[in-house]
Structure formats: structure tokens, C-alpha cells
């Protein structure tokens, strides 16, 4: 039987597995991010499809860190000169293309101290791998968030033969199942995708620890607090970058 309680029980079990196995990687990522922020850096977050939700969840809301920048796939079209027909082509899926990520990367004001978070459940598509590769080649620390069960079960699509996790300074496994759906049914399909839940828990956990580290270091928190003057000043500090 599939019901709300079964999903609740299984997602809690999955999140317990995630925190039991990935706490050290979350801690290491938080330290990288805190160091970046203390050096006036910005965290660039990139994911295609549902993975973009991680960045959305930790940005532009009360209590969130300001120096978070979402690398927006739509900018390929609106700023990067990619024809909308190419971007929307269902037969030649854009996010799978290698060799085009530089058009997006070059649109942004990226500084040496900046850190990248790149998210993909499968970790096999061209654009996410190329963004991580570009960041590494330019000397940036790269945090990868992926499902190791999923990525290890798939064949690589990138010409390098590599998968996304191979480009990470730190790799956080969201511990999701292959195919993303959690619950078995009496039919042929599993149901209830969980990567967004797992990824957002990872993101908020990192953010909480980053804020704690900044407080311990006596660094003024770049966090939105609902005070109009305070929040306006923070946004102006990072204008054009986050």
C-alpha cells in the first residue's frame, strides 16, 4: 500500500542514511563556503532541470545567505546568444550537449576566491560536467552533489568518458535511488522522486553550518533579516555577482 505515512517513513530513513554517511562531506563543504565568503567570494550554483531547485531554496529569502549566485540555464538564450529553437529542441536535448557550457560561464563576474556547487542526480550530462571542468581548470574549488547509486549505474555521455563526481573536490552523495523514485509499487514503476528533498536538506544543512562558522569567526553575517536598510546594503555589496 502506498500512502502518506509510508512515504514519510521511507524518506526519513533515507535522510537518516544521508546524514549518517555524508556529514563529513557537508562539514567540509561548509568550511569551503565560509572561507570563500570571508574572502568576499560568491558561491556559484549550477544544476539543470530539477537540480536548480537547490540554489533556489537557499537564495533570496529571509534568513538566507546573500552571496549565492544561480547560474541560470535560461541565460544561454537571454544573454548567451543560443537560439531558443536549439535550447528547446526535444530531439537534441540541450543539457546533454558537451562544449557549450563556456557560453554560460563567461557571462558572469567570477572571482578567484569563488566556489562552485554543481548538482546533477545522474551526473552524466554534458553541460554540468563542462561547468565543473571549467571551474576546476580556472582554479576554483568544486562541490558536487549527485546520486552515486544513479550515476554508477549509468553509462557516461560526455566525450571524456567521465562523470560529474570525478570533478569534485568534495562529493556529497544525496543517497537517492537509481531513477530517483523511492517507493516500490505492485506495478512496473517506482514512484515519488526524492532528489529535490535530499538536495535541499543538504543545501540548508550546509547553509546552517556556514552561518555558524561565520559567527564563530566573528564575521558579519551576509544574511537577509527582513530589515529593509540592512538587506538593501547587502544586496548592493554583491550587486552584479549574486
Phi and psi in degrees as GROMACS dihedral restraints (atoms count N, CA, C in turn):
[ dihedral_restraints ]
;  ai    aj    ak    al  type     phi  dphi    fc
    3     4     5     6     1  -103.9    20    10
    4     5     6     7     1   119.6    20    10
    6     7     8     9     1  -146.7    20    10
    7     8     9    10     1   177.4    20    10
    9    10    11    12     1   -61.2    20    10
   10    11    12    13     1   -39.6    20    10
   12    13    14    15     1   -66.3    20    10
   13    14    15    16     1   -40.4    20    10
   15    16    17    18     1   -61.8    20    10
   16    17    18    19     1   -43.8    20    10
   18    19    20    21     1   -62.7    20    10
   19    20    21    22     1   -44.3    20    10
   21    22    23    24     1   -58.1    20    10
   22    23    24    25     1   -45.8    20    10
   24    25    26    27     1   -63.0    20    10
   25    26    27    28     1   -43.4    20    10
   27    28    29    30     1   -74.2    20    10
   28    29    30    31     1   -35.0    20    10
   30    31    32    33     1   -71.2    20    10
   31    32    33    34     1   -34.1    20    10
   33    34    35    36     1   -65.9    20    10
   34    35    36    37     1   -41.5    20    10
   36    37    38    39     1   -60.3    20    10
   37    38    39    40     1   -42.6    20    10
   39    40    41    42     1   -65.0    20    10
   40    41    42    43     1   -43.2    20    10
   42    43    44    45     1   -66.3    20    10
   43    44    45    46     1   -35.3    20    10
   45    46    47    48     1   -63.0    20    10
   46    47    48    49     1   -41.2    20    10
   48    49    50    51     1   -61.7    20    10
   49    50    51    52     1   -43.4    20    10
   51    52    53    54     1   -59.0    20    10
   52    53    54    55     1   -50.9    20    10
   54    55    56    57     1   -69.6    20    10
   55    56    57    58     1   -34.1    20    10
   57    58    59    60     1   -65.1    20    10
   58    59    60    61     1   -37.1    20    10
   60    61    62    63     1   -95.3    20    10
   61    62    63    64     1   -23.8    20    10
   63    64    65    66     1  -115.1    20    10
   64    65    66    67     1     6.5    20    10
   66    67    68    69     1   -61.1    20    10
   67    68    69    70     1   -37.8    20    10
   69    70    71    72     1   -65.8    20    10
   70    71    72    73     1   -38.8    20    10
   72    73    74    75     1   -71.1    20    10
   73    74    75    76     1   -36.0    20    10
   75    76    77    78     1   -65.3    20    10
   76    77    78    79     1   -42.3    20    10
   78    79    80    81     1   -62.1    20    10
   79    80    81    82     1   -46.1    20    10
   81    82    83    84     1   -62.6    20    10
   82    83    84    85     1   -38.7    20    10
   84    85    86    87     1   -65.6    20    10
   85    86    87    88     1   -42.1    20    10
   87    88    89    90     1   -61.2    20    10
   88    89    90    91     1   -39.1    20    10
   90    91    92    93     1   -65.8    20    10
   91    92    93    94     1   -40.5    20    10
   93    94    95    96     1   -61.0    20    10
   94    95    96    97     1   -44.8    20    10
   96    97    98    99     1   -67.9    20    10
   97    98    99   100     1   -42.6    20    10
   99   100   101   102     1   -61.6    20    10
  100   101   102   103     1   -42.2    20    10
  102   103   104   105     1   -62.8    20    10
  103   104   105   106     1   -41.2    20    10
  105   106   107   108     1   -59.4    20    10
  106   107   108   109     1   -47.2    20    10
  108   109   110   111     1   -66.2    20    10
  109   110   111   112     1   -39.9    20    10
  111   112   113   114     1   -65.3    20    10
  112   113   114   115     1   -20.1    20    10
  114   115   116   117     1   -97.8    20    10
  115   116   117   118     1    19.2    20    10
  117   118   119   120     1    62.3    20    10
  118   119   120   121     1    31.6    20    10
  120   121   122   123     1   -90.7    20    10
  121   122   123   124     1   175.7    20    10
  123   124   125   126     1  -127.7    20    10
  124   125   126   127     1   148.0    20    10
  126   127   128   129     1   -99.0    20    10
  127   128   129   130     1   116.2    20    10
  129   130   131   132     1   -93.3    20    10
  130   131   132   133     1   123.3    20    10
  132   133   134   135     1  -112.2    20    10
  133   134   135   136     1   126.3    20    10
  135   136   137   138     1  -133.8    20    10
  136   137   138   139     1   130.6    20    10
  138   139   140   141     1  -157.3    20    10
  139   140   141   142     1   147.4    20    10
  141   142   143   144     1  -102.5    20    10
  142   143   144   145     1   161.9    20    10
  144   145   146   147     1    60.9    20    10
  145   146   147   148     1  -138.8    20    10
  147   148   149   150     1   -64.8    20    10
  148   149   150   151     1   -22.0    20    10
  150   151   152   153     1   -63.7    20    10
  151   152   153   154     1   -22.4    20    10
  153   154   155   156     1   -62.6    20    10
  154   155   156   157     1   -19.7    20    10
  156   157   158   159     1   -60.0    20    10
  157   158   159   160     1   -27.9    20    10
  159   160   161   162     1   -59.1    20    10
  160   161   162   163     1   -48.0    20    10
  162   163   164   165     1   -65.6    20    10
  163   164   165   166     1   -41.3    20    10
  165   166   167   168     1   -61.1    20    10
  166   167   168   169     1   -36.1    20    10
  168   169   170   171     1   -69.9    20    10
  169   170   171   172     1   -23.0    20    10
  171   172   173   174     1  -113.8    20    10
  172   173   174   175     1    17.6    20    10
  174   175   176   177     1  -131.0    20    10
  175   176   177   178     1   144.5    20    10
  177   178   179   180     1    60.7    20    10
  178   179   180   181     1    39.5    20    10
  180   181   182   183     1  -141.2    20    10
  181   182   183   184     1   155.2    20    10
  183   184   185   186     1   -57.5    20    10
  184   185   186   187     1   132.5    20    10
  186   187   188   189     1    90.2    20    10
  187   188   189   190     1     1.6    20    10
  189   190   191   192     1   -99.0    20    10
  190   191   192   193     1   154.3    20    10
  192   193   194   195     1   -70.2    20    10
  193   194   195   196     1   138.8    20    10
  195   196   197   198     1   -81.6    20    10
  196   197   198   199     1   -39.7    20    10
  198   199   200   201     1   -76.5    20    10
  199   200   201   202     1    52.5    20    10
  201   202   203   204     1  -116.9    20    10
  202   203   204   205     1   126.3    20    10
  204   205   206   207     1  -120.2    20    10
  205   206   207   208     1   124.5    20    10
  207   208   209   210     1   -91.6    20    10
  208   209   210   211     1   121.2    20    10
  210   211   212   213     1   -79.9    20    10
  211   212   213   214     1   106.0    20    10
  213   214   215   216     1   -89.7    20    10
  214   215   216   217     1   120.9    20    10
  216   217   218   219     1   -56.4    20    10
  217   218   219   220     1   -32.3    20    10
  219   220   221   222     1   -64.4    20    10
  220   221   222   223     1   -20.1    20    10
  222   223   224   225     1   -67.0    20    10
  223   224   225   226     1   -18.7    20    10
  225   226   227   228     1   -54.7    20    10
  226   227   228   229     1   -39.0    20    10
  228   229   230   231     1   -88.3    20    10
  229   230   231   232     1   -50.1    20    10
  231   232   233   234     1   -74.3    20    10
  232   233   234   235     1   -25.8    20    10
  234   235   236   237     1  -128.7    20    10
  235   236   237   238     1   -20.2    20    10
  237   238   239   240     1  -101.3    20    10
  238   239   240   241     1     0.2    20    10
  240   241   242   243     1    78.9    20    10
  241   242   243   244     1    11.3    20    10
  243   244   245   246     1   -80.2    20    10
  244   245   246   247     1   126.4    20    10
  246   247   248   249     1   -60.0    20    10
  247   248   249   250     1   140.4    20    10
  249   250   251   252     1   -61.2    20    10
  250   251   252   253     1   -31.6    20    10
  252   253   254   255     1   -64.1    20    10
  253   254   255   256     1   -40.0    20    10
  255   256   257   258     1   -67.1    20    10
  256   257   258   259     1   -42.4    20    10
  258   259   260   261     1   -64.7    20    10
  259   260   261   262     1   -34.5    20    10
  261   262   263   264     1   -97.9    20    10
  262   263   264   265     1     2.9    20    10
  264   265   266   267     1   -61.8    20    10
  265   266   267   268     1   115.4    20    10
  267   268   269   270     1   -77.5    20    10
  268   269   270   271     1   -18.8    20    10
  270   271   272   273     1   -88.1    20    10
  271   272   273   274     1   -24.1    20    10
  273   274   275   276     1  -128.8    20    10
  274   275   276   277     1    78.4    20    10
  276   277   278   279     1   -61.0    20    10
  277   278   279   280     1   123.6    20    10
  279   280   281   282     1   -62.2    20    10
  280   281   282   283     1   -40.9    20    10
  282   283   284   285     1   -66.5    20    10
  283   284   285   286     1   -14.5    20    10
  285   286   287   288     1   -88.5    20    10
  286   287   288   289     1    -7.1    20    10
  288   289   290   291     1   -76.5    20    10
  289   290   291   292     1   129.4    20    10
  291   292   293   294     1   -84.5    20    10
  292   293   294   295     1   158.6    20    10
  294   295   296   297     1    82.8    20    10
  295   296   297   298     1     5.7    20    10
  297   298   299   300     1  -114.0    20    10
  298   299   300   301     1    -9.1    20    10
  300   301   302   303     1   -63.5    20    10
  301   302   303   304     1   -27.3    20    10
  303   304   305   306     1   -59.6    20    10
  304   305   306   307     1   -28.8    20    10
  306   307   308   309     1   -63.7    20    10
  307   308   309   310     1   -33.5    20    10
  309   310   311   312     1   -81.6    20    10
  310   311   312   313     1   -47.6    20    10
  312   313   314   315     1   -54.8    20    10
  313   314   315   316     1   -41.2    20    10
  315   316   317   318     1   -75.7    20    10
  316   317   318   319     1    -8.1    20    10
  318   319   320   321     1   -75.6    20    10
  319   320   321   322     1   -18.1    20    10
  321   322   323   324     1  -108.9    20    10
  322   323   324   325     1   156.5    20    10
  324   325   326   327     1   -87.5    20    10
  325   326   327   328     1    88.0    20    10
  327   328   329   330     1  -101.6    20    10
  328   329   330   331     1   128.2    20    10
  330   331   332   333     1  -104.7    20    10
  331   332   333   334     1   158.0    20    10
  333   334   335   336     1   -57.0    20    10
  334   335   336   337     1   -32.5    20    10
  336   337   338   339     1   -83.1    20    10
  337   338   339   340     1    -3.1    20    10
  339   340   341   342     1   -69.9    20    10
  340   341   342   343     1   152.1    20    10
  342   343   344   345     1  -116.7    20    10
  343   344   345   346     1   149.4    20    10
  345   346   347   348     1  -115.0    20    10
  346   347   348   349     1   138.3    20    10
  348   349   350   351     1  -115.7    20    10
  349   350   351   352     1   120.9    20    10
  351   352   353   354     1  -119.8    20    10
  352   353   354   355     1   128.3    20    10
  354   355   356   357     1  -121.8    20    10
  355   356   357   358     1   131.7    20    10
  357   358   359   360     1  -159.8    20    10
  358   359   360   361     1   127.4    20    10
  360   361   362   363     1   -64.6    20    10
  361   362   363   364     1   -43.9    20    10
  363   364   365   366     1   -83.3    20    10
  364   365   366   367     1   -34.2    20    10
  366   367   368   369     1    66.1    20    10
  367   368   369   370     1    27.7    20    10
  369   370   371   372     1  -123.6    20    10
  370   371   372   373     1    -6.2    20    10
  372   373   374   375     1   -85.9    20    10
  373   374   375   376     1   152.8    20    10
  375   376   377   378     1   -60.2    20    10
  376   377   378   379     1   -46.9    20    10
  378   379   380   381     1   -68.2    20    10
  379   380   381   382     1   -43.7    20    10
  381   382   383   384     1   -64.8    20    10
  382   383   384   385     1   -39.5    20    10
  384   385   386   387     1   -65.3    20    10
  385   386   387   388     1   -42.1    20    10
  387   388   389   390     1   -68.0    20    10
  388   389   390   391     1   -36.2    20    10
  390   391   392   393     1   -62.7    20    10
  391   392   393   394     1   -46.8    20    10
  393   394   395   396     1   -62.1    20    10
  394   395   396   397     1   -41.2    20    10
  396   397   398   399     1   -64.4    20    10
  397   398   399   400     1   -44.4    20    10
  399   400   401   402     1   -61.1    20    10
  400   401   402   403     1   -43.5    20    10
  402   403   404   405     1   -61.6    20    10
  403   404   405   406     1   -44.9    20    10
  405   406   407   408     1   -62.1    20    10
  406   407   408   409     1   -44.7    20    10
  408   409   410   411     1   -65.1    20    10
  409   410   411   412     1   -24.5    20    10
  411   412   413   414     1   -94.7    20    10
  412   413   414   415     1    12.5    20    10
  414   415   416   417     1    86.1    20    10
  415   416   417   418     1    13.7    20    10
  417   418   419   420     1   -92.7    20    10
  418   419   420   421     1   150.3    20    10
  420   421   422   423     1   -76.7    20    10
  421   422   423   424     1   139.5    20    10
  423   424   425   426     1  -125.8    20    10
  424   425   426   427     1   125.1    20    10
  426   427   428   429     1  -103.5    20    10
  427   428   429   430     1   124.9    20    10
  429   430   431   432     1  -106.5    20    10
  430   431   432   433     1   135.9    20    10
  432   433   434   435     1  -122.2    20    10
  433   434   435   436     1   121.0    20    10
  435   436   437   438     1  -153.4    20    10
  436   437   438   439     1   171.3    20    10
  438   439   440   441     1  -100.4    20    10
  439   440   441   442     1   112.6    20    10
  441   442   443   444     1   -68.4    20    10
  442   443   444   445     1   -33.3    20    10
  444   445   446   447     1   -61.5    20    10
  445   446   447   448     1   -41.0    20    10
  447   448   449   450     1   -72.1    20    10
  448   449   450   451     1   -51.1    20    10
  450   451   452   453     1   -65.4    20    10
  451   452   453   454     1   -36.3    20    10
  453   454   455   456     1   -73.1    20    10
  454   455   456   457     1   -16.4    20    10
  456   457   458   459     1   -90.5    20    10
  457   458   459   460     1    -4.9    20    10
  459   460   461   462     1  -109.8    20    10
  460   461   462   463     1   154.0    20    10
  462   463   464   465     1   -82.7    20    10
  463   464   465   466     1   142.7    20    10
  465   466   467   468     1   -67.5    20    10
  466   467   468   469     1   146.8    20    10
  468   469   470   471     1  -105.7    20    10
  469   470   471   472     1   -16.7    20    10
  471   472   473   474     1   -76.6    20    10
  472   473   474   475     1   142.6    20    10
  474   475   476   477     1   -56.7    20    10
  475   476   477   478     1   -26.1    20    10
  477   478   479   480     1   -71.3    20    10
  478   479   480   481     1   -16.8    20    10
  480   481   482   483     1    79.1    20    10
  481   482   483   484     1     5.2    20    10
  483   484   485   486     1   -99.8    20    10
  484   485   486   487     1   164.3    20    10
  486   487   488   489     1  -116.2    20    10
  487   488   489   490     1   166.6    20    10
  489   490   491   492     1   -58.1    20    10
  490   491   492   493     1   -41.9    20    10
  492   493   494   495     1   -60.0    20    10
  493   494   495   496     1   -23.1    20    10
  495   496   497   498     1   -72.0    20    10
  496   497   498   499     1    -7.9    20    10
  498   499   500   501     1  -104.5    20    10
  499   500   501   502     1     5.2    20    10
  501   502   503   504     1   -91.5    20    10
  502   503   504   505     1   136.0    20    10
  504   505   506   507     1   -71.8    20    10
  505   506   507   508     1   -35.6    20    10
  507   508   509   510     1  -132.4    20    10
  508   509   510   511     1   135.7    20    10
  510   511   512   513     1  -119.5    20    10
  511   512   513   514     1   123.0    20    10
  513   514   515   516     1  -106.9    20    10
  514   515   516   517     1   119.3    20    10
  516   517   518   519     1   -85.7    20    10
  517   518   519   520     1   119.6    20    10
  519   520   521   522     1   -75.5    20    10
  520   521   522   523     1    -3.3    20    10
  522   523   524   525     1    66.4    20    10
  523   524   525   526     1    11.4    20    10
  525   526   527   528     1   -71.1    20    10
  526   527   528   529     1   159.3    20    10
  528   529   530   531     1   -76.5    20    10
  529   530   531   532     1   160.5    20    10
  531   532   533   534     1   -59.7    20    10
  532   533   534   535     1   128.0    20    10
  534   535   536   537     1    91.6    20    10
  535   536   537   538     1   -12.0    20    10
  537   538   539   540     1    82.7    20    10
  538   539   540   541     1   -30.8    20    10
  540   541   542   543     1   -76.5    20    10
  541   542   543   544     1   139.5    20    10
  543   544   545   546     1   -96.6    20    10
  544   545   546   547     1   -40.9    20    10
  546   547   548   549     1   -96.1    20    10
  547   548   549   550     1   128.9    20    10
  549   550   551   552     1   -71.5    20    10
  550   551   552   553     1   147.9    20    10
  552   553   554   555     1  -125.3    20    10
  553   554   555   556     1   177.1    20    10
  555   556   557   558     1   -80.1    20    10
  556   557   558   559     1    -8.4    20    10
  558   559   560   561     1   -93.7    20    10
  559   560   561   562     1  -158.4    20    10
  561   562   563   564     1   -88.0    20    10
  562   563   564   565     1   -13.7    20    10
  564   565   566   567     1  -112.5    20    10
  565   566   567   568     1   146.1    20    10
  567   568   569   570     1   -86.2    20    10
  568   569   570   571     1   160.9    20    10
  570   571   572   573     1  -135.8    20    10
  571   572   573   574     1   166.8    20    10
  573   574   575   576     1    73.1    20    10
  574   575   576   577     1    88.5    20    10
  576   577   578   579     1   -70.0    20    10
  577   578   579   580     1   145.8    20    10
  579   580   581   582     1  -127.4    20    10
  580   581   582   583     1    -4.4    20    10
  582   583   584   585     1   -62.1    20    10
  583   584   585   586     1   -37.7    20    10
  585   586   587   588     1   -64.0    20    10
  586   587   588   589     1   -41.3    20    10
  588   589   590   591     1   -62.5    20    10
  589   590   591   592     1   -48.7    20    10
  591   592   593   594     1   -62.9    20    10
  592   593   594   595     1   -45.1    20    10
  594   595   596   597     1   -63.3    20    10
  595   596   597   598     1   -41.4    20    10
  597   598   599   600     1   -69.9    20    10
  598   599   600   601     1   -33.7    20    10
  600   601   602   603     1   -64.6    20    10
  601   602   603   604     1   -41.2    20    10
  603   604   605   606     1   -60.6    20    10
  604   605   606   607     1   -47.3    20    10
  606   607   608   609     1   -62.2    20    10
  607   608   609   610     1   -46.4    20    10
  609   610   611   612     1   -69.3    20    10
  610   611   612   613     1   -33.7    20    10
  612   613   614   615     1   -65.5    20    10
  613   614   615   616     1   -43.1    20    10
  615   616   617   618     1   -61.3    20    10
  616   617   618   619     1   -45.5    20    10
  618   619   620   621     1   -60.6    20    10
  619   620   621   622     1   -43.4    20    10
  621   622   623   624     1   -61.0    20    10
  622   623   624   625     1   -43.7    20    10
  624   625   626   627     1   -70.1    20    10
  625   626   627   628     1   -37.5    20    10
  627   628   629   630     1   -58.0    20    10
  628   629   630   631     1   -47.4    20    10
  630   631   632   633     1   -61.9    20    10
  631   632   633   634     1   -40.1    20    10
  633   634   635   636     1   -62.9    20    10
  634   635   636   637     1   -43.0    20    10
  636   637   638   639     1   -63.9    20    10
  637   638   639   640     1   -44.3    20    10
  639   640   641   642     1   -60.7    20    10
  640   641   642   643     1   -40.2    20    10
  642   643   644   645     1   -63.8    20    10
  643   644   645   646     1   -44.1    20    10
  645   646   647   648     1   -60.2    20    10
  646   647   648   649     1   -34.0    20    10
  648   649   650   651     1   -85.7    20    10
  649   650   651   652     1    -2.7    20    10
  651   652   653   654     1    73.6    20    10
  652   653   654   655     1    22.8    20    10
  654   655   656   657     1   -87.9    20    10
  655   656   657   658     1   134.9    20    10
  657   658   659   660     1   -64.1    20    10
  658   659   660   661     1   123.8    20    10
  660   661   662   663     1   -70.0    20    10
  661   662   663   664     1   124.4    20    10
  663   664   665   666     1   -86.7    20    10
  664   665   666   667     1    65.4    20    10
  666   667   668   669     1  -123.4    20    10
  667   668   669   670     1   133.8    20    10
  669   670   671   672     1   -67.4    20    10
  670   671   672   673     1   130.8    20    10
  672   673   674   675     1  -125.0    20    10
  673   674   675   676     1     6.1    20    10
  675   676   677   678     1    90.6    20    10
  676   677   678   679     1   -11.1    20    10
  678   679   680   681     1   -79.7    20    10
  679   680   681   682     1   121.5    20    10
  681   682   683   684     1   -58.7    20    10
  682   683   684   685     1   -46.6    20    10
  684   685   686   687     1   -67.1    20    10
  685   686   687   688     1   -42.7    20    10
  687   688   689   690     1   -61.4    20    10
  688   689   690   691     1   -49.3    20    10
  690   691   692   693     1   -67.5    20    10
  691   692   693   694     1   -36.3    20    10
  693   694   695   696     1   -63.7    20    10
  694   695   696   697     1   -42.8    20    10
  696   697   698   699     1   -64.6    20    10
  697   698   699   700     1   -39.5    20    10
  699   700   701   702     1   -64.8    20    10
  700   701   702   703     1   -44.7    20    10
  702   703   704   705     1   -64.2    20    10
  703   704   705   706     1   -36.2    20    10
  705   706   707   708     1   -67.5    20    10
  706   707   708   709     1   -36.0    20    10
  708   709   710   711     1   -59.2    20    10
  709   710   711   712     1   -39.9    20    10
  711   712   713   714     1  -103.9    20    10
  712   713   714   715     1    13.7    20    10
  714   715   716   717     1   -57.6    20    10
  715   716   717   718     1   133.0    20    10
  717   718   719   720     1    85.9    20    10
  718   719   720   721     1    -7.7    20    10
  720   721   722   723     1  -119.5    20    10
  721   722   723   724     1   -32.9    20    10
